[in-house]
Amino acid sequence: MSNRQRLARERLEIYLVHLLMAYRPLIFIVGVLLLVYSIANLFINPLVGFASLLPALYLLLISNSYPVTLYTARLGAWIGTLWRHQE
């Protein structure tokens, strides 16, 4: 991997970390609302309840844990630069 491609990935990772940290309260609110929705749906339709429970827990983890935020940004930067053409 060239230094230029690594630099682009690291720059994107830093940008994503700052973006996730800036919207942390909004991510927390969305996670709590999705958690309430999934708990309510567990009684009606368990499949929909469990399917919405996993993203709700992940959003709550992102909003409360810096390492999870960092690894999410690393994954996003890796996916973002995966199909980038080499110069």
Stockholm file with secondary structure:
# STOCKHOLM 1.0

chainA/1-87         MSNRQRLARERLEIYLVHLLMAYRPLIFIVGVLLLVYSIANLFINPLVGFASLLPALYLLLISNSYPVTLYTARLGAWIGTLWRHQE
#=GR chainA/1-87 SS CCHHHHHHHHHHHHHHHHHHHHTHHHHHHHHHHHHHHHHHHHHHCHHHHHHHHHHHHHHHHHHHCHHHHHHHHHHHHHHHTTTCCCC
#=GC SS_cons        CCHHHHHHHHHHHHHHHHHHHHTHHHHHHHHHHHHHHHHHHHHHCHHHHHHHHHHHHHHHHHHHCHHHHHHHHHHHHHHHTTTCCCC
//
